[in-house]
Amino acid sequence: MKNLLIFNDSHRSDGFVDGVKLINKQLEKHDLRVKLQFIEDFESDEGEYAWYVTVVPDDLPTSLSENDAHSYFIRKYNEDTEND
């Protein structure tokens, strides 16, 4: 899947989400945004934090997970570490 970004480190995944927020601010003037979808329960040799990434028109409705991708990721990370 070419639009899939995988991280093996939670801090890098978190930094990616923060970076996308900055990119989206720059894309506003072009009526575009980067849409992120966190892939839950993803596991591979490359890592376990996976994001499906697309560029979409800014006038499309946003999903809950897209609006709150950063908080969603932190909540998921905290759940995972509590179970360890």
PyMOL CGO cylinders between C-alpha atoms (Angstrom):
from pymol import cmd
from pymol.cgo import CYLINDER

trace = [
    CYLINDER, 0.00, 0.00, 0.00, 1.79, 3.15, -1.15, 0.3, 1, 1, 1, 1, 1, 1,
    CYLINDER, 1.79, 3.15, -1.15, -0.15, 5.58, 1.08, 0.3, 1, 1, 1, 1, 1, 1,
    CYLINDER, -0.15, 5.58, 1.08, 0.73, 3.70, 4.25, 0.3, 1, 1, 1, 1, 1, 1,
    CYLINDER, 0.73, 3.70, 4.25, 3.36, 5.12, 6.60, 0.3, 1, 1, 1, 1, 1, 1,
    CYLINDER, 3.36, 5.12, 6.60, 4.66, 2.83, 9.32, 0.3, 1, 1, 1, 1, 1, 1,
    CYLINDER, 4.66, 2.83, 9.32, 6.64, 3.81, 12.39, 0.3, 1, 1, 1, 1, 1, 1,
    CYLINDER, 6.64, 3.81, 12.39, 8.35, 1.53, 14.87, 0.3, 1, 1, 1, 1, 1, 1,
    CYLINDER, 8.35, 1.53, 14.87, 8.57, 4.30, 17.47, 0.3, 1, 1, 1, 1, 1, 1,
    CYLINDER, 8.57, 4.30, 17.47, 5.65, 6.09, 19.13, 0.3, 1, 1, 1, 1, 1, 1,
    CYLINDER, 5.65, 6.09, 19.13, 7.56, 9.37, 19.35, 0.3, 1, 1, 1, 1, 1, 1,
    CYLINDER, 7.56, 9.37, 19.35, 8.20, 9.41, 15.61, 0.3, 1, 1, 1, 1, 1, 1,
    CYLINDER, 8.20, 9.41, 15.61, 4.56, 8.64, 14.93, 0.3, 1, 1, 1, 1, 1, 1,
    CYLINDER, 4.56, 8.64, 14.93, 3.53, 11.46, 17.25, 0.3, 1, 1, 1, 1, 1, 1,
    CYLINDER, 3.53, 11.46, 17.25, 5.96, 13.83, 15.53, 0.3, 1, 1, 1, 1, 1, 1,
    CYLINDER, 5.96, 13.83, 15.53, 4.50, 12.86, 12.16, 0.3, 1, 1, 1, 1, 1, 1,
    CYLINDER, 4.50, 12.86, 12.16, 1.01, 13.83, 13.32, 0.3, 1, 1, 1, 1, 1, 1,
    CYLINDER, 1.01, 13.83, 13.32, 2.30, 17.18, 14.58, 0.3, 1, 1, 1, 1, 1, 1,
    CYLINDER, 2.30, 17.18, 14.58, 4.06, 17.75, 11.25, 0.3, 1, 1, 1, 1, 1, 1,
    CYLINDER, 4.06, 17.75, 11.25, 0.88, 17.04, 9.29, 0.3, 1, 1, 1, 1, 1, 1,
    CYLINDER, 0.88, 17.04, 9.29, -0.90, 19.72, 11.33, 0.3, 1, 1, 1, 1, 1, 1,
    CYLINDER, -0.90, 19.72, 11.33, 1.68, 22.27, 10.14, 0.3, 1, 1, 1, 1, 1, 1,
    CYLINDER, 1.68, 22.27, 10.14, 1.45, 21.07, 6.55, 0.3, 1, 1, 1, 1, 1, 1,
    CYLINDER, 1.45, 21.07, 6.55, -2.34, 21.35, 6.65, 0.3, 1, 1, 1, 1, 1, 1,
    CYLINDER, -2.34, 21.35, 6.65, -2.06, 24.99, 7.68, 0.3, 1, 1, 1, 1, 1, 1,
    CYLINDER, -2.06, 24.99, 7.68, 0.02, 25.63, 4.56, 0.3, 1, 1, 1, 1, 1, 1,
    CYLINDER, 0.02, 25.63, 4.56, -2.40, 23.69, 2.35, 0.3, 1, 1, 1, 1, 1, 1,
    CYLINDER, -2.40, 23.69, 2.35, -5.43, 25.72, 3.50, 0.3, 1, 1, 1, 1, 1, 1,
    CYLINDER, -5.43, 25.72, 3.50, -4.78, 28.39, 0.86, 0.3, 1, 1, 1, 1, 1, 1,
    CYLINDER, -4.78, 28.39, 0.86, -5.00, 25.68, -1.82, 0.3, 1, 1, 1, 1, 1, 1,
    CYLINDER, -5.00, 25.68, -1.82, -8.21, 24.21, -0.33, 0.3, 1, 1, 1, 1, 1, 1,
    CYLINDER, -8.21, 24.21, -0.33, -6.47, 20.90, 0.39, 0.3, 1, 1, 1, 1, 1, 1,
    CYLINDER, -6.47, 20.90, 0.39, -5.57, 18.93, 3.48, 0.3, 1, 1, 1, 1, 1, 1,
    CYLINDER, -5.57, 18.93, 3.48, -3.68, 15.78, 4.41, 0.3, 1, 1, 1, 1, 1, 1,
    CYLINDER, -3.68, 15.78, 4.41, -6.12, 13.23, 5.80, 0.3, 1, 1, 1, 1, 1, 1,
    CYLINDER, -6.12, 13.23, 5.80, -4.79, 10.72, 8.32, 0.3, 1, 1, 1, 1, 1, 1,
    CYLINDER, -4.79, 10.72, 8.32, -6.34, 7.45, 9.34, 0.3, 1, 1, 1, 1, 1, 1,
    CYLINDER, -6.34, 7.45, 9.34, -4.66, 5.53, 12.15, 0.3, 1, 1, 1, 1, 1, 1,
    CYLINDER, -4.66, 5.53, 12.15, -4.64, 1.77, 11.50, 0.3, 1, 1, 1, 1, 1, 1,
    CYLINDER, -4.64, 1.77, 11.50, -5.51, 0.10, 14.78, 0.3, 1, 1, 1, 1, 1, 1,
    CYLINDER, -5.51, 0.10, 14.78, -4.00, -3.27, 15.70, 0.3, 1, 1, 1, 1, 1, 1,
    CYLINDER, -4.00, -3.27, 15.70, -1.41, -3.01, 12.91, 0.3, 1, 1, 1, 1, 1, 1,
    CYLINDER, -1.41, -3.01, 12.91, 1.61, -5.27, 13.26, 0.3, 1, 1, 1, 1, 1, 1,
    CYLINDER, 1.61, -5.27, 13.26, 4.48, -5.89, 10.86, 0.3, 1, 1, 1, 1, 1, 1,
    CYLINDER, 4.48, -5.89, 10.86, 8.25, -6.28, 10.87, 0.3, 1, 1, 1, 1, 1, 1,
    CYLINDER, 8.25, -6.28, 10.87, 8.47, -2.56, 10.01, 0.3, 1, 1, 1, 1, 1, 1,
    CYLINDER, 8.47, -2.56, 10.01, 6.56, -1.34, 13.05, 0.3, 1, 1, 1, 1, 1, 1,
    CYLINDER, 6.56, -1.34, 13.05, 3.22, -1.16, 14.76, 0.3, 1, 1, 1, 1, 1, 1,
    CYLINDER, 3.22, -1.16, 14.76, 2.18, 2.49, 14.32, 0.3, 1, 1, 1, 1, 1, 1,
    CYLINDER, 2.18, 2.49, 14.32, 0.62, 2.81, 10.88, 0.3, 1, 1, 1, 1, 1, 1,
    CYLINDER, 0.62, 2.81, 10.88, -1.14, 5.72, 9.19, 0.3, 1, 1, 1, 1, 1, 1,
    CYLINDER, -1.14, 5.72, 9.19, -3.03, 5.72, 5.91, 0.3, 1, 1, 1, 1, 1, 1,
    CYLINDER, -3.03, 5.72, 5.91, -2.38, 9.10, 4.29, 0.3, 1, 1, 1, 1, 1, 1,
    CYLINDER, -2.38, 9.10, 4.29, -4.29, 10.85, 1.51, 0.3, 1, 1, 1, 1, 1, 1,
    CYLINDER, -4.29, 10.85, 1.51, -4.55, 14.40, 0.21, 0.3, 1, 1, 1, 1, 1, 1,
    CYLINDER, -4.55, 14.40, 0.21, -8.17, 15.50, -0.11, 0.3, 1, 1, 1, 1, 1, 1,
    CYLINDER, -8.17, 15.50, -0.11, -10.11, 18.69, -0.86, 0.3, 1, 1, 1, 1, 1, 1,
    CYLINDER, -10.11, 18.69, -0.86, -10.52, 20.78, 2.26, 0.3, 1, 1, 1, 1, 1, 1,
    CYLINDER, -10.52, 20.78, 2.26, -14.30, 21.05, 1.80, 0.3, 1, 1, 1, 1, 1, 1,
    CYLINDER, -14.30, 21.05, 1.80, -14.87, 17.35, 2.55, 0.3, 1, 1, 1, 1, 1, 1,
    CYLINDER, -14.87, 17.35, 2.55, -16.22, 16.62, 6.03, 0.3, 1, 1, 1, 1, 1, 1,
    CYLINDER, -16.22, 16.62, 6.03, -13.65, 15.43, 8.53, 0.3, 1, 1, 1, 1, 1, 1,
    CYLINDER, -13.65, 15.43, 8.53, -14.02, 12.30, 10.59, 0.3, 1, 1, 1, 1, 1, 1,
    CYLINDER, -14.02, 12.30, 10.59, -13.72, 12.19, 14.36, 0.3, 1, 1, 1, 1, 1, 1,
    CYLINDER, -13.72, 12.19, 14.36, -10.41, 10.36, 14.18, 0.3, 1, 1, 1, 1, 1, 1,
    CYLINDER, -10.41, 10.36, 14.18, -9.06, 12.87, 11.67, 0.3, 1, 1, 1, 1, 1, 1,
    CYLINDER, -9.06, 12.87, 11.67, -10.04, 15.86, 13.80, 0.3, 1, 1, 1, 1, 1, 1,
    CYLINDER, -10.04, 15.86, 13.80, -8.57, 14.24, 16.85, 0.3, 1, 1, 1, 1, 1, 1,
    CYLINDER, -8.57, 14.24, 16.85, -5.81, 12.09, 15.34, 0.3, 1, 1, 1, 1, 1, 1,
    CYLINDER, -5.81, 12.09, 15.34, -3.20, 13.25, 17.82, 0.3, 1, 1, 1, 1, 1, 1,
    CYLINDER, -3.20, 13.25, 17.82, -5.39, 12.61, 20.89, 0.3, 1, 1, 1, 1, 1, 1,
    CYLINDER, -5.39, 12.61, 20.89, -6.54, 9.31, 19.43, 0.3, 1, 1, 1, 1, 1, 1,
    CYLINDER, -6.54, 9.31, 19.43, -2.95, 8.18, 18.97, 0.3, 1, 1, 1, 1, 1, 1,
    CYLINDER, -2.95, 8.18, 18.97, -1.99, 9.19, 22.52, 0.3, 1, 1, 1, 1, 1, 1,
    CYLINDER, -1.99, 9.19, 22.52, -5.04, 7.40, 23.95, 0.3, 1, 1, 1, 1, 1, 1,
    CYLINDER, -5.04, 7.40, 23.95, -4.19, 4.26, 21.96, 0.3, 1, 1, 1, 1, 1, 1,
    CYLINDER, -4.19, 4.26, 21.96, -0.53, 4.42, 23.04, 0.3, 1, 1, 1, 1, 1, 1,
    CYLINDER, -0.53, 4.42, 23.04, -1.54, 4.77, 26.69, 0.3, 1, 1, 1, 1, 1, 1,
    CYLINDER, -1.54, 4.77, 26.69, -3.90, 1.80, 26.43, 0.3, 1, 1, 1, 1, 1, 1,
    CYLINDER, -3.90, 1.80, 26.43, -1.14, -0.31, 24.90, 0.3, 1, 1, 1, 1, 1, 1,
    CYLINDER, -1.14, -0.31, 24.90, 1.39, 0.58, 27.58, 0.3, 1, 1, 1, 1, 1, 1,
    CYLINDER, 1.39, 0.58, 27.58, -1.11, -0.11, 30.39, 0.3, 1, 1, 1, 1, 1, 1,
    CYLINDER, -1.11, -0.11, 30.39, -1.57, -3.65, 29.05, 0.3, 1, 1, 1, 1, 1, 1,
    CYLINDER, -1.57, -3.65, 29.05, 2.18, -4.38, 29.10, 0.3, 1, 1, 1, 1, 1, 1,
]
cmd.load_cgo(trace, "trace")
